[in-house]
Amino acid sequence: MAKIKPAAFIKEIRHNIAEKDAVKAEIVLSHIVEMEMPVQKEALDLFWRSPAEFAIPLLAAVLDKYPYLSNSFPETKEHLVAKILEAPAVYLEILQDGKSESRGFLIELAGEIGLDDAYHVLMALLINEKDHELLRKIVTALGEIGDSNAASNIAELLYTDDEELVMAAVTALGQLGSATAIHRLSEKLGYRKDLDFAILDVFMNVQSQEAIKKLNQTLTSHHAHIRSTGKEKLVRLGSKALPILSENLLQGDPDLLIHTLNVMGDIGDEGAIPAIRKLIHKQPRNANVRFAAYETLGRLPLTKGAYVLAAGLQDPVDNVRSAAAAAIDSNYNEILAAGLKNMVRIEDEEAAELVRTVITTHSGNIFLDLLEIDFFREIAFADLNDKIHIETRKFFIDLLRENDMRDELALLTAADKPEPAATAKKRVVAVDDSKMILGIFRSMLHALGYEPFIFIDPEVAVEEIIKMRPDAVLTDLNMPGITGIELTRRLREKFSKDELPIIMVTTQNENHDNEAAETAGISDIMHKPFTKEGIGAALERYLG
């Protein structure tokens, strides 16, 4: 077949438009790729003044078949849109007819321009169409048009076996953002991880009251990855999440309280303080709740009412006292200082435990202030010279040097002595997203005769554990990034249970989590608050 000359090409297009001969025009346009760009542009511009019923199907066909033309000549797509807006009935008739090969392109265009007139036609197509690719485009267009009445029909596609269609439905429902859309998305949580993450992204982006409510509900999910991701999204919402989080603290579920407190601490907004103080005044029975409350207050700017922290120093549980001490150190003032000095001057066993708590929590402000008391100095330096992990000794050496306290520095006679050879100790890794818990782990493991290695980032922990091949691992369950269950699953790809005992130490006693942990390859499960004796007994079972 002879190549069509540019002049003849343009002449024929003009003739077809004048005669309204769409069939011949389509045939001629199929040769547009053979033309130089100026000729292509001239031909497409000819349709600008042609009738809408003639121009719409032809322009749609050529732009659909040769997508690069939309980029080369963006005004051509603008002309098509103008024709559609000029005669929407013509456009809708083409969609309803179902014979146009460029129907998918025209459906996408409806979404791009947000054509409300197309809603009812698209809804009819959604119900009757069987082709999944067209369904995906219909769903996408409905989401972009944004009529909330489409939510229920779109939500039905969440249960198809076509992953792309399901994800298109998730995105569309997020664009609708109605209460129905959010509710239907929440019903789909827990079926598949990648879908869960996409749905939680929608909730965070929508930020409606219903969406924030659903994010808050993830804190009580049976799935660790949903809880962990939900917490991350709530933190990113920041102060917007505080009202509903504060309401959580009126509930009695310990797990919900702990997760809520953790989120409040990560947000770091002082607006959370009144609700946390009220919780502490109620004296929760669960020690993990008390620990989380004090730990969270230590991360917030507690400008008023810091006295509430003092009660934590008399808590019967070691870990809670540690959290209270760290919180006091972060919010140290004259009132708290006076109270602590009075407690230390009693010189009983409780006072001695307070001194040790100050040391193990690296509470530098308290340490410097209480050095004037002989009893505090005696206990503190005895521990620093004998029982304490080298990292803790280094912390206080640096603290004394920074404050030019040469006499006190001289009392650390054992501070620079090398520890026994590392090969004499079994190595235990602890992984937790709480610096406080990691500090406690380090002190306890050192006191038990193990060499501790602590990691706050579970992703880093996995990499380092594979390299160092420790003797045992202690891991938290709920951590950002990857959970303790996922950490275990990854480590079991490298180490059997005999090669590496992994003990999960968690605040929760959720059957679903326990089953998932056992499936992943956890060796044992312990519950917080843990003690040195409990950790020692657990490690003894596996390490001897």
Buried (B, 14 or more C-beta within 10 A) or exposed (E): EEEBEBEEBBEBBEEBBEEEBBEEBBEBBEBBEEBEEEBBBBBBEBBBEBBBBBBBBBBBBBBBBBEEBBEEBEEBBEBBBBBBEEBBEBBBBBBEEEEBEBBBBBBBBBBEBEBEBBBEBBBEBBEEBEEBEBBBBBBBBBBBBBBBEBBEBBBEBBEEEBEEBBBBBBBBBBBBBBBBBBBBBBEBBBEEEEBBBBBBBBBBEBBBEBBBBBBBBBBBBEBBBBBBBBBBBBBEBEEEBBEBBBEBBEEEBBBBBBBBBBBBBBBBBEBBBEBBBEBBEEEBEBBBBBBBBBBBBBBBEBEEEBBBBBBBBEBEBBBBBBBBBBBBBBBBEEEBBEBBBEBBEEBEEEBBBBBBBBBBBBBBBBBBBBBEBEBBBBBBBBBBBEBBBEBBBEBBBEBBEEEEBEEBBEBBEEBEEEEEEEEEBBBBBBBBBBBBBBBBBBBBBBBBEBBBBBBBBBBEBBEBBBEEEBBBBBBBBBBBBBBBBBBBBBBBEEBEEEEBBBBBBBBBEBEEBBEBBBEBBBBBBBEBBBBBEBBBEBBEEBEE
